[in-house]
Amino acid sequence: MRRWLLLALLLALALPGVAAAAVPCTPGGAPLPAVPTWEAVNGFPLGERQATNAEIERYVAAVDAASDRVDAGIAGRSVDGRALPVVHVGAPEHVTPAGRRRIGARARALRDARPGTPRVRPDDTAIVWIAAGVHGNEPSATDAHMRILYDLASTTDCARTVRLDRLLTVLFPLQNPDGRVLGQRTNGYRFDLNRDWFARTQPETRVKIDLLERYPPIAFVDGHEQAGDGAFFPPNADPIHHEIPDGPLRQINAVYGPALRAAMDAAGRDYTNYTTYDLFFMGFGDTVPTTLYGAAGMTFEKGGQDVYPAKVQEHGLLADTVLAVAAQGRTALLREWAAQWTAARRQGARGVLEPNVVVQPTNTVRFPVPRERVYAHVLRAGRHAADVAVLARRLRTVGVEVLRLRGPLRTRMRALGAPRATTVTLPAGTYVVPMDQSRKHWVQALLADDAHVPFPYFYDVSGWSNPLLMGLDGGVLHAPLRAADRRLLRPVGVGASPAPSLPAAPAYAVDADALESLRLVLALQRAGVTVRRASAPFRDRGRRHRRGTAIVAGGSTTRALLRRGAGRHHTAVTALSTASPAGAAPVTVPAPKVAVLRDPTGTVGDTTVPDVGLPLGGPGAAAALAPSEGWVRWLLERELGVEVVRVAETELGTLASRGITTLVVPDAALRAPTLTALGLRAVQDFVRAGGTYVGLRAQGLGVAQAAGLTSARTVAAPRGFQVPGVSIAVRVDDRSPVTWGLGGRSWVFNTGDPIVERGSSRGSEAVAYAPAGALVISGYAEGTEVLAGTPVVLDERFGAGRAVIFTVDAAFRGSVEGTERMLANAVLAPPGLGARARPRTATPPVPVRPELVARTLGAAAGATDAVVRVGPADEARLRAAVRTLDLGPAARVTAQLRGGAELRVPGARRGDGHPDERLVRLLDALRRQGVRPQLLAL
């Protein structure tokens, strides 16, 4: 390890103008002997093998005890209860609680950029974050950062103590302790934490965001591993999201990038820039620190196939270089960091959106950002009000200013997905998120109804508009907020809504048209309250209540529960004049008990696995390819508090005897053709007897077809169908219990999901894609015309039960509340109610077809096609490059109607995983030949 330390030291010495450090030092001084080495604490050289979580924690504790330059603690706990250690390193006066409060408060004030904020001072301390291990089977950066800890804690060399004096370094070495123990990419519930930044569904992410709010950095390093044995660091690949601020983008490419290249060149290490890793999707550990915190957010990748000591050395060198550059340029970098917040306020006041740019020298912008002035974003609260409140508070917890109308406002607004603005009157209660604030870039990146990709390259999804993912109503204001308008607005807080003042009444109506409201309904059930839901809209005391409204009997205990719960869940509760409102036709909702068909590989939420340091690609790693089970279990168990059991194929005959009300089949739950005719008949019998079947995406649909529960037919995607992850407009029929209270226009998230057509009329299309002419797409997609009018959610009667089929993954990454509330409704649906066509006689057994399940297995499970498209001049080069690689028998290169060619590899786009290594090699080969693909979906 001496070589990379020497090189980093030479780099630091070469930086001019290093002032004398306040920390005592001598040029070339020896390490402080009181600070223990890794080997002294753990008994083996650092980097010799992968360290365990316990060894990491042990070493952090030892250095913390030995050095006044270090303050370590437990920031929080993972989903399985494991520690999330955080280490603050700097001059002794920086790392005390008072010192950290002072530095954090100063950084927050600069970030808020309010009038009167003092300018950056030459002695201001900058904050730098060094994070690692967000993917559990990419462990080497965590180990490398233990050497960073030792160097900072023990150095007496003046070239290095300057880092202690000028920086507060925050080490966050175990972002995913569960995944590291399990040897898998994802956390204990199979969430890819590097896709969870904006939604913040997981405790690991929430802890990190809370810390970043306290200590916003000028630079953020996120250490990873990739395929092969080389390294990657910025400059990034295109596309770059247009709201990435100019300052940090310049620093990444023109300040840190050259220094990183110099360090790696001096070390003789292999690396690439401009490859694979973009700055577009607002869920990554570089895009979010850059856009939300204005940091120079940088992903560092090291090839997982290299020997472990080399991986540790290179990650150490890269992180060490960032600290050297940040310390040397501290004041200039901090001034540029502070200036961007004032610039954002000014942009927002003028309604200006940032233009699209490219960073790769050979690329050009194909799709410019529209010439639209956006002065504020609007969230209407007439429907799904509790979920609107959740989004407003999600924004508030990261410092976004959110306001709410106290009276009507007449203005110009373009509705979400609409082509142009109209004059509207927004009612009292509407949320307004102004753009003239320091968080302007984040507001636009999160709330805009299109991400405006500069050209079609996608490492992940192409759209993530939060209002659309949540199925909310809103838009953007095309008119500035005048002084009179501002007087109508009041600020929104962070906590719960005020508890309502409920009079004593025979019964109460609880709004149940939001996921957050359904949390309250289920909480009431767990407290022993009988819940009924209105199967028809009704009026009481002059107020109209939607279909699906929850009705609970009055009483002092229920009233107290409702007052507490209504505020906590932002849900409207109304006193009724009678226990049985006329026209409501209420039906009792039994408390659900759900069985989830489990993936037989890997683990989900398993706390019993020993901490032995599993290697990259070790046992459990494949489980990252099938996260759907974890997503749905997280929603049901953790978010809704529903009792859930995991069942194997061999246990399907026991559902009724175990009191199961609903069977959920996630996508890719099965990896082999183990679901036999016997198991399929058990599923059929369960539903015929009154159970509810819920199937998600391809495999949920396939099992339903195989069990004879649905007559829906799968339609082959047409040539040119490419959907890398977009929100699509749908029409919702609220006569099904699955969609009670949700009628009208909404949105679903499609990742290249199955296309189906309805068969017989024994059920209803609860949700269908909008018809041609109204099929609005948020994000980039091709060939979607075939979706117009086709089913998205089917609710079909079968015997005394029902089969609910979602063609999309209704719990995708835990961030699609618009369909999650439909999934919650499906779990709560009273047996046998709501389908428009009811059989007059008992449904007889129907044949089962196990071969249909086999179609959903293998590489296609949970994945979509990878695509590389080139123009006519590059067709021969593409075909020649493909011939050198074994892409499998299903890979095809086809000529395009308008010239050029397209490579399509079925099932190779794995969503939450790394791009296929063979495709990465293909792109490298094409790039060396000067080929610029017209479309990439990896």
TORZA-586707 format. One record per residue (C-alpha): z, y, x; chain. Coordinates in steps of 0.5 Angstrom, whole numbers. Layout:
N
     pz     py     px  fivex
      Z      Y      X      A
...
// end
This chain:
938
     pz     py     px  fivex
      0      0      0      A
      1      5      6      A
     -7      6      6      A
     -7     10     -1      A
     -1     13      1      A
     -3     16      7      A
    -10     18      4      A
     -6     22     -2      A
     -2     25      4      A
     -8     27      7      A
    -11     30      1      A
     -4     34     -1      A
     -4     37      7      A
    -11     39      6      A
     -9     43      0      A
     -9     51      3      A
     -3     55      1      A
      3     51     -1      A
      9     55     -1      A
     16     53      2      A
     19     48     -3      A
     26     50     -6      A
     28     42     -5      A
     30     41      2      A
     25     39      6      A
     22     38     13      A
     14     37     15      A
     13     29     15      A
     20     28     13      A
     23     21     12      A
     24     18      5      A
     32     19      3      A
     35     12      4      A
     40     13     -2      A
     34     12     -6      A
     32      4     -7      A
     25      1     -6      A
     22     -3    -11      A
     23    -10     -7      A
     31     -8     -5      A
     32     -8    -13      A
     27    -13    -15      A
     27    -18     -9      A
     19    -18     -8      A
     14    -13     -6      A
     11     -8    -11      A
      4    -10    -13      A
      5    -17    -11      A
      5    -20    -18      A
      6    -17    -25      A
     13    -14    -26      A
     16    -16    -32      A
     19    -11    -37      A
     26    -12    -35      A
     24    -11    -28      A
     21     -4    -29      A
     27     -2    -33      A
     32     -5    -28      A
     28     -1    -23      A
     28      6    -27      A
     35      5    -28      A
     37      4    -20      A
     33     10    -18      A
     36     14    -24      A
     43     12    -21      A
     41     14    -14      A
     37     21    -15      A
     39     28    -18      A
     31     29    -18      A
     31     24    -24      A
     33     23    -31      A
     31     17    -35      A
     33     15    -42      A
     30     11    -48      A
     26     15    -52      A
     25     10    -57      A
     24      3    -59      A
     18     -1    -61      A
     16     -5    -67      A
     20    -11    -64      A
     26     -7    -62      A
     24     -7    -54      A
     25      0    -50      A
     21      5    -49      A
     23      8    -43      A
     22     15    -41      A
     23     18    -34      A
     23     26    -32      A
     22     27    -25      A
     23     34    -21      A
     27     39    -18      A
     35     37    -20      A
     35     44    -24      A
     29     42    -27      A
     31     35    -30      A
     38     37    -33      A
     38     37    -40      A
     39     45    -40      A
     33     45    -35      A
     28     41    -39      A
     30     45    -45      A
     28     51    -41      A
     22     48    -39      A
     20     45    -45      A
     21     52    -49      A
     17     56    -44      A
     11     51    -45      A
     12     51    -53      A
     12     59    -53      A
      6     59    -49      A
      3     54    -53      A
      4     58    -60      A
      1     64    -57      A
      5     69    -62      A
      4     76    -61      A
      9     78    -56      A
      9     72    -52      A
     10     73    -44      A
      5     72    -40      A
      5     66    -35      A
     10     68    -29      A
      8     65    -22      A
     15     61    -22      A
     13     58    -29      A
     14     50    -28      A
      8     46    -31      A
      9     39    -34      A
      5     33    -32      A
      5     27    -36      A
      3     20    -33      A
      3     14    -38      A
      1      7    -37      A
      1      0    -41      A
     -2      3    -48      A
     -5     -4    -48      A
      0    -10    -46      A
     -5    -14    -42      A
     -7     -8    -38      A
     -1     -8    -34      A
     -2     -5    -27      A
     -2      2    -28      A
      5      1    -30      A
      7     -2    -24      A
      3      3    -20      A
      7      9    -23      A
     14      6    -20      A
     11      7    -13      A
     10     15    -16      A
     17     15    -18      A
     20     12    -11      A
     16     17     -8      A
     18     23    -12      A
     25     21    -12      A
     26     20     -4      A
     21     24     -1      A
     23     30      4      A
     16     32      6      A
     15     39      5      A
      8     37      3      A
     11     33     -3      A
     17     36     -5      A
     13     42     -7      A
     11     37    -13      A
     18     37    -15      A
     19     45    -15      A
     13     46    -19      A
     12     41    -24      A
     16     37    -29      A
     13     30    -28      A
     14     26    -35      A
     13     18    -33      A
     12     14    -39      A
     11      7    -36      A
     11      2    -42      A
      7      5    -48      A
      7     -2    -51      A
     13     -6    -49      A
     11    -12    -54      A
      4    -13    -52      A
      6    -13    -45      A
     11    -19    -46      A
      6    -22    -51      A
      0    -22    -46      A
     -4    -18    -51      A
     -8    -11    -52      A
     -4     -9    -58      A
      3     -8    -60      A
      7    -13    -64      A
      3    -12    -71      A
     -3    -12    -67      A
     -5     -4    -67      A
     -9     -2    -62      A
     -4      4    -60      A
    -10      7    -56      A
    -13      8    -63      A
     -7     11    -67      A
     -6     18    -64      A
     -8     22    -70      A
     -5     17    -75      A
      1     16    -72      A
      3      9    -76      A
      7      6    -70      A
     14      8    -68      A
     11      7    -61      A
      6     13    -62      A
     11     17    -66      A
     16     17    -60      A
     11     19    -55      A
      8     25    -60      A
     15     27    -61      A
     16     28    -53      A
     10     31    -52      A
     12     36    -57      A
     18     38    -53      A
     14     37    -47      A
      7     39    -48      A
      3     38    -41      A
     -3     41    -37      A
     -5     34    -35      A
     -4     28    -38      A
     -6     21    -35      A
     -7     15    -39      A
     -8      8    -34      A
    -12      2    -37      A
    -16     -4    -34      A
    -23     -5    -36      A
    -28    -11    -34      A
    -30    -12    -27      A
    -27    -10    -21      A
    -29     -3    -20      A
    -25      3    -23      A
    -27      9    -28      A
    -24     16    -28      A
    -27     23    -31      A
    -32     26    -31      A
    -33     22    -38      A
    -39     20    -42      A
    -42     23    -47      A
    -41     25    -53      A
    -35     30    -52      A
    -32     33    -59      A
    -34     40    -60      A
    -27     42    -61      A
    -25     40    -54      A
    -23     46    -51      A
    -27     49    -45      A
    -21     50    -41      A
    -18     43    -40      A
    -26     40    -40      A
    -27     45    -34      A
    -21     42    -31      A
    -23     35    -32      A
    -30     36    -29      A
    -29     41    -24      A
    -22     41    -21      A
    -19     34    -22      A
    -26     30    -22      A
    -28     32    -15      A
    -21     31    -12      A
    -21     24    -15      A
    -28     22    -12      A
    -25     25     -5      A
    -19     21     -5      A
    -23     14     -8      A
    -29     16     -3      A
    -24     16      3      A
    -20     10      1      A
    -27      6      1      A
    -26      4     -7      A
    -32      3    -12      A
    -32      7    -18      A
    -36     10    -23      A
    -36     17    -27      A
    -40     18    -34      A
    -40     11    -36      A
    -37      8    -43      A
    -31     13    -44      A
    -32     19    -48      A
    -28     24    -51      A
    -30     24    -58      A
    -26     20    -62      A
    -19     23    -64      A
    -15     17    -63      A
    -15     16    -56      A
    -10     18    -50      A
    -15     23    -47      A
    -18     26    -53      A
    -12     28    -57      A
     -8     30    -51      A
    -14     35    -49      A
    -15     37    -56      A
     -8     38    -59      A
     -4     39    -53      A
    -10     43    -49      A
     -8     38    -43      A
    -13     35    -38      A
    -13     29    -41      A
    -16     23    -37      A
    -17     16    -38      A
    -16     12    -31      A
    -19      5    -31      A
    -19     -1    -26      A
    -23     -7    -26      A
    -18    -13    -29      A
    -22    -18    -24      A
    -19    -15    -18      A
    -13    -18    -14      A
     -7    -15    -17      A
     -5    -11    -11      A
    -11     -7    -11      A
    -11     -5    -18      A
     -4     -3    -17      A
     -6      1    -10      A
    -12      5    -14      A
     -8      7    -20      A
     -3      9    -15      A
     -8     13    -11      A
    -11     16    -18      A
     -4     19    -21      A
     -2     21    -14      A
     -8     25    -13      A
     -7     29    -20      A
      0     31    -18      A
     -2     34    -12      A
     -8     38    -15      A
     -3     40    -21      A
      2     42    -16      A
     -3     46    -11      A
     -6     50    -17      A
      0     50    -22      A
      0     58    -23      A
     -8     58    -24      A
     -8     52    -28      A
     -2     54    -33      A
     -5     61    -34      A
    -12     57    -36      A
     -8     53    -41      A
     -4     58    -44      A
    -10     63    -45      A
    -14     57    -49      A
     -8     58    -55      A
    -10     65    -55      A
    -17     64    -55      A
    -16     59    -61      A
    -13     64    -65      A
    -18     69    -64      A
    -24     64    -66      A
    -20     62    -72      A
    -20     69    -74      A
    -27     69    -74      A
    -28     63    -77      A
    -32     60    -71      A
    -33     53    -69      A
    -34     51    -62      A
    -41     48    -61      A
    -43     42    -58      A
    -44     41    -51      A
    -46     35    -46      A
    -43     33    -39      A
    -48     28    -37      A
    -53     31    -33      A
    -59     27    -36      A
    -57     29    -43      A
    -58     34    -48      A
    -55     36    -55      A
    -59     32    -61      A
    -55     35    -67      A
    -52     42    -66      A
    -46     44    -70      A
    -48     47    -77      A
    -48     55    -77      A
    -42     55    -81      A
    -36     60    -82      A
    -29     56    -83      A
    -23     60    -84      A
    -19     55    -87      A
    -18     48    -89      A
    -16     47    -97      A
    -12     41    -99      A
    -12     40   -107      A
     -6     37   -110      A
     -8     36   -117      A
     -9     28   -115      A
     -5     24   -110      A
      0     30   -109      A
      5     26   -106      A
      0     23   -100      A
     -3     31   -100      A
      4     33    -98      A
      5     27    -93      A
     -2     30    -89      A
      1     37    -90      A
      8     34    -86      A
      4     30    -81      A
      0     37    -79      A
      7     41    -79      A
     10     36    -74      A
      5     38    -69      A
      6     45    -70      A
      0     46    -75      A
      1     52    -79      A
      1     50    -87      A
      1     54    -93      A
      2     53   -100      A
     -1     58   -106      A
      4     60   -110      A
     -1     63   -115      A
     -8     62   -116      A
    -13     64   -111      A
    -21     66   -112      A
    -25     65   -106      A
    -31     62   -103      A
    -30     54   -102      A
    -35     48   -100      A
    -32     42   -102      A
    -31     36    -98      A
    -38     33    -97      A
    -42     38   -101      A
    -48     42    -98      A
    -46     49   -100      A
    -40     53   -102      A
    -39     56   -109      A
    -34     61   -112      A
    -27     57   -114      A
    -21     59   -117      A
    -15     55   -113      A
     -9     53   -117      A
     -2     54   -115      A
      1     49   -111      A
     -6     48   -107      A
     -5     47    -99      A
     -8     52    -94      A
     -9     51    -87      A
    -11     57    -84      A
    -16     57    -78      A
    -13     63    -74      A
     -7     59    -71      A
     -6     56    -64      A
     -8     49    -66      A
    -15     51    -69      A
    -18     46    -65      A
    -14     40    -67      A
    -14     43    -75      A
    -22     42    -75      A
    -22     36    -71      A
    -17     32    -76      A
    -19     36    -82      A
    -27     37    -82      A
    -31     32    -86      A
    -36     31    -81      A
    -34     30    -73      A
    -42     33    -71      A
    -43     28    -66      A
    -48     31    -61      A
    -52     25    -61      A
    -51     18    -63      A
    -47     14    -58      A
    -41     11    -60      A
    -35      7    -56      A
    -31      7    -63      A
    -32     10    -70      A
    -36     16    -72      A
    -32     19    -77      A
    -24     20    -78      A
    -24     26    -83      A
    -16     25    -85      A
    -17     28    -92      A
    -23     23    -93      A
    -19     17    -90      A
    -14     19    -95      A
    -18     20   -101      A
    -16     27   -102      A
    -20     33   -105      A
    -21     39   -101      A
    -26     43    -97      A
    -26     49    -93      A
    -26     57    -94      A
    -32     61    -93      A
    -28     67    -94      A
    -23     70    -89      A
    -16     70    -92      A
    -14     78    -94      A
     -8     81    -94      A
     -7     80   -101      A
     -9     73   -101      A
     -3     72    -95      A
      2     74   -100      A
      0     69   -105      A
      2     64    -99      A
      8     61    -97      A
     10     56    -91      A
     11     49    -92      A
     17     45    -88      A
     17     39    -84      A
     22     35    -88      A
     23     32    -95      A
     21     36   -102      A
     26     39   -106      A
     30     34   -110      A
     28     35   -118      A
     33     37   -123      A
     33     31   -128      A
     36     32   -135      A
     39     26   -138      A
     33     22   -142      A
     31     16   -145      A
     26     14   -139      A
     23     18   -134      A
     15     18   -132      A
     14     17   -124      A
      7     19   -122      A
      4     13   -118      A
     -3     15   -116      A
     -1     16   -109      A
      1     11   -103      A
      7     15   -102      A
      9     15   -110      A
      8      7   -110      A
     13      7   -104      A
     18     10   -109      A
     16      5   -114      A
     17     -1   -110      A
     24      2   -107      A
     26      2   -115      A
     24     -5   -116      A
     28     -7   -110      A
     34     -3   -112      A
     34     -7   -119      A
     31     -2   -123      A
     26     -5   -128      A
     19     -2   -127      A
     13     -2   -133      A
      7      2   -132      A
      2      5   -137      A
     -4      1   -138      A
     -7      7   -142      A
     -6     15   -141      A
     -1     18   -145      A
      2     25   -147      A
      9     26   -148      A
     12     33   -149      A
      5     36   -149      A
      4     33   -142      A
     -1     28   -140      A
      0     22   -136      A
     -5     18   -132      A
     -6     11   -133      A
     -2      7   -128      A
      4     12   -129      A
     11      8   -128      A
     16      8   -133      A
     23      7   -132      A
     29      7   -137      A
     34     12   -136      A
     41     12   -134      A
     46     15   -129      A
     44     10   -123      A
     37     11   -124      A
     37     18   -125      A
     41     19   -118      A
     36     14   -115      A
     30     18   -118      A
     33     25   -115      A
     34     22   -108      A
     27     18   -108      A
     23     24   -111      A
     24     29   -106      A
     24     24   -100      A
     17     21   -103      A
     14     28   -105      A
     13     25   -112      A
     13     28   -119      A
     18     25   -124      A
     19     27   -131      A
     24     26   -137      A
     21     23   -143      A
     23     24   -150      A
     22     16   -151      A
     23     10   -148      A
     16      7   -150      A
     11     13   -150      A
      6     13   -156      A
     -1     10   -153      A
      2      8   -146      A
      2      1   -148      A
      7      0   -142      A
      7     -7   -138      A
     13    -10   -134      A
     11    -10   -127      A
     14    -16   -123      A
     17    -15   -116      A
     11    -18   -111      A
     12    -23   -106      A
      6    -24   -102      A
      3    -29    -98      A
     -1    -27    -92      A
     -6    -32    -89      A
     -4    -32    -82      A
     -8    -32    -76      A
     -7    -39    -72      A
     -8    -36    -65      A
     -3    -31    -62      A
      3    -28    -65      A
      5    -22    -70      A
     11    -19    -69      A
     14    -25    -65      A
     21    -23    -62      A
     22    -29    -59      A
     17    -30    -53      A
     20    -30    -46      A
     19    -24    -42      A
     15    -27    -36      A
      9    -22    -34      A
      3    -25    -37      A
     -3    -24    -34      A
     -9    -20    -36      A
    -13    -24    -41      A
     -7    -29    -42      A
     -4    -33    -48      A
     -5    -28    -54      A
    -10    -24    -51      A
    -15    -26    -56      A
    -11    -24    -62      A
    -13    -17    -61      A
    -20    -19    -64      A
    -17    -20    -71      A
    -12    -14    -72      A
    -13    -15    -80      A
     -7    -19    -81      A
     -3    -14    -77      A
     -5     -8    -81      A
     -4    -11    -88      A
      3    -14    -86      A
      5     -7    -83      A
      3     -4    -90      A
      6     -9    -94      A
     13    -10    -90      A
     14     -4    -86      A
     11      1    -90      A
     12     -1    -97      A
     18     -6    -96      A
     15    -12   -100      A
     17    -19    -98      A
     12    -22    -94      A
     11    -29    -92      A
      6    -32    -87      A
      2    -38    -89      A
     -2    -43    -85      A
     -8    -47    -89      A
     -4    -53    -89      A
      1    -49    -94      A
     -3    -46    -99      A
     -1    -52   -104      A
      6    -49   -104      A
      5    -42   -106      A
      7    -43   -113      A
     13    -47   -111      A
     15    -41   -107      A
     15    -36   -112      A
      9    -33   -109      A
      5    -28   -113      A
      0    -25   -109      A
     -4    -29   -103      A
     -8    -24    -98      A
    -13    -27    -94      A
    -15    -21    -88      A
    -21    -21    -85      A
    -22    -26    -79      A
    -15    -29    -81      A
    -19    -36    -79      A
    -22    -38    -72      A
    -24    -45    -74      A
    -27    -49    -80      A
    -20    -51    -81      A
    -20    -49    -89      A
    -22    -55    -92      A
    -24    -57    -99      A
    -16    -59   -101      A
    -14    -52    -98      A
    -19    -48   -102      A
    -18    -52   -109      A
    -10    -50   -108      A
    -12    -43   -107      A
    -17    -44   -114      A
    -11    -47   -117      A
     -6    -42   -115      A
    -10    -36   -118      A
    -12    -40   -124      A
     -5    -41   -126      A
     -3    -33   -126      A
     -3    -32   -118      A
     -7    -26   -115      A
    -12    -27   -109      A
    -13    -21   -105      A
    -19    -22   -100      A
    -21    -17    -95      A
    -28    -15    -92      A
    -32    -21    -89      A
    -27    -27    -89      A
    -23    -25    -95      A
    -30    -25    -99      A
    -32    -31    -96      A
    -26    -35    -98      A
    -26    -32   -105      A
    -33    -35   -105      A
    -32    -42   -102      A
    -26    -42   -107      A
    -30    -41   -113      A
    -26    -35   -115      A
    -32    -30   -115      A
    -39    -30   -117      A
    -41    -24   -112      A
    -47    -25   -107      A
    -47    -23   -100      A
    -54    -19    -99      A
    -57    -19    -92      A
    -56    -12    -88      A
    -63     -9    -88      A
    -67     -8    -81      A
    -64     -1    -78      A
    -57     -2    -82      A
    -52      1    -77      A
    -45      4    -79      A
    -41      5    -73      A
    -35      7    -78      A
    -36     12    -83      A
    -33     15    -89      A
    -37     14    -95      A
    -37     17   -102      A
    -35     12   -108      A
    -34     12   -116      A
    -27      9   -118      A
    -26      6   -125      A
    -19      7   -127      A
    -19      1   -132      A
    -17     -4   -127      A
    -10     -4   -125      A
    -12     -4   -118      A
    -15      3   -119      A
    -10      5   -124      A
     -9     13   -124      A
    -15     13   -118      A
    -21     15   -123      A
    -27     19   -121      A
    -30     21   -114      A
    -26     18   -107      A
    -28     15   -101      A
    -28      9    -97      A
    -28      7    -89      A
    -34      3    -88      A
    -35      0    -81      A
    -41     -4    -82      A
    -38     -8    -88      A
    -41    -14    -92      A
    -46    -11    -97      A
    -45    -15   -104      A
    -48    -15   -111      A
    -44    -17   -117      A
    -46    -24   -120      A
    -43    -26   -127      A
    -39    -21   -132      A
    -32    -24   -132      A
    -29    -18   -128      A
    -30    -11   -126      A
    -33     -7   -121      A
    -27     -3   -120      A
    -30      1   -114      A
    -37      2   -113      A
    -41      6   -108      A
    -44     13   -110      A
    -51     12   -113      A
    -57     14   -109      A
    -57     22   -109      A
    -50     22   -109      A
    -48     17   -103      A
    -45     22    -98      A
    -44     20    -91      A
    -38     23    -86      A
    -40     21    -79      A
    -47     18    -77      A
    -50     12    -80      A
    -57      9    -81      A
    -60      5    -87      A
    -54      6    -92      A
    -59      7    -97      A
    -58      0    -99      A
    -51      1   -101      A
    -52      6   -107      A
    -49      3   -113      A
    -46     -3   -110      A
    -39     -6   -111      A
    -34     -4   -106      A
    -28     -7   -110      A
    -28    -13   -115      A
    -23    -14   -120      A
    -25    -21   -123      A
    -21    -25   -128      A
    -20    -33   -126      A
    -16    -37   -131      A
     -9    -33   -132      A
    -10    -30   -125      A
    -15    -25   -122      A
    -19    -24   -115      A
    -19    -18   -112      A
    -25    -17   -107      A
    -25    -11   -102      A
    -31    -11    -98      A
    -28     -6    -93      A
    -22     -7    -89      A
    -17     -4    -94      A
    -12     -3    -89      A
    -16     -1    -83      A
    -12      1    -77      A
     -6      3    -82      A
    -10     10    -83      A
    -14      9    -90      A
     -9     11    -95      A
    -15     12   -100      A
    -16      4   -100      A
     -9      2    -98      A
     -6      5   -105      A
    -11      1   -108      A
     -9     -5   -104      A
     -2     -4   -106      A
     -4     -3   -113      A
     -7    -10   -113      A
      0    -13   -110      A
      3    -10   -116      A
     -2    -11   -121      A
      1    -15   -127      A
     -2    -22   -128      A
     -9    -23   -132      A
     -9    -16   -134      A
    -14    -10   -134      A
    -21    -14   -133      A
    -26    -12   -138      A
    -29    -19   -140      A
    -23    -24   -141      A
    -25    -31   -142      A
    -23    -34   -149      A
    -22    -41   -146      A
    -18    -43   -140      A
    -22    -43   -134      A
    -24    -50   -132      A
    -24    -52   -124      A
    -30    -50   -121      A
    -33    -54   -114      A
    -31    -51   -108      A
    -36    -50   -102      A
    -32    -50    -95      A
    -39    -49    -91      A
    -38    -42    -94      A
    -32    -40    -90      A
    -36    -43    -83      A
    -40    -37    -84      A
    -35    -32    -83      A
    -32    -35    -77      A
    -34    -34    -69      A
    -36    -28    -66      A
    -38    -24    -72      A
    -30    -25    -75      A
    -28    -18    -75      A
    -34    -15    -71      A
    -40    -12    -72      A
    -47    -11    -68      A
    -48     -8    -62      A
    -54     -4    -61      A
    -58     -1    -55      A
    -64      3    -57      A
    -69      6    -53      A
    -76     10    -53      A
    -83      8    -52      A
    -83     10    -45      A
    -77      5    -44      A
    -78     -1    -48      A
    -81     -5    -42      A
    -75     -3    -38      A
    -70     -5    -43      A
    -73    -12    -44      A
    -73    -13    -37      A
    -66    -12    -36      A
    -64    -16    -42      A
    -68    -22    -39      A
    -63    -22    -33      A
    -57    -22    -37      A
    -54    -28    -42      A
    -53    -24    -48      A
    -53    -31    -52      A
    -58    -34    -57      A
    -57    -29    -63      A
    -59    -23    -58      A
    -66    -20    -60      A
    -70    -14    -58      A
    -75    -12    -63      A
    -80     -6    -63      A
    -79      0    -67      A
    -83      2    -73      A
    -84      9    -69      A
    -84      6    -62      A
    -79      4    -57      A
    -75     -2    -58      A
    -68     -4    -60      A
    -63     -9    -57      A
    -58    -12    -63      A
    -53    -17    -61      A
    -49    -20    -67      A
    -42    -19    -67      A
    -41    -16    -60      A
    -38    -10    -62      A
    -31    -11    -63      A
    -28     -5    -65      A
    -21     -5    -62      A
    -23     -8    -56      A
    -27     -6    -49      A
    -34     -6    -50      A
    -38    -13    -48      A
    -38    -13    -40      A
    -45    -16    -40      A
    -47    -10    -44      A
    -44     -5    -40      A
    -48     -8    -34      A
    -54     -7    -38      A
    -52      0    -39      A
    -51      1    -32      A
    -58     -2    -30      A
    -61      2    -35      A
    -58      8    -32      A
    -60      7    -25      A
    -67      7    -28      A
    -67     13    -31      A
    -67     11    -38      A
    -63     15    -43      A
    -62     11    -49      A
    -63     14    -56      A
    -57     10    -59      A
    -51      6    -57      A
    -46      3    -61      A
    -41     -1    -57      A
// end
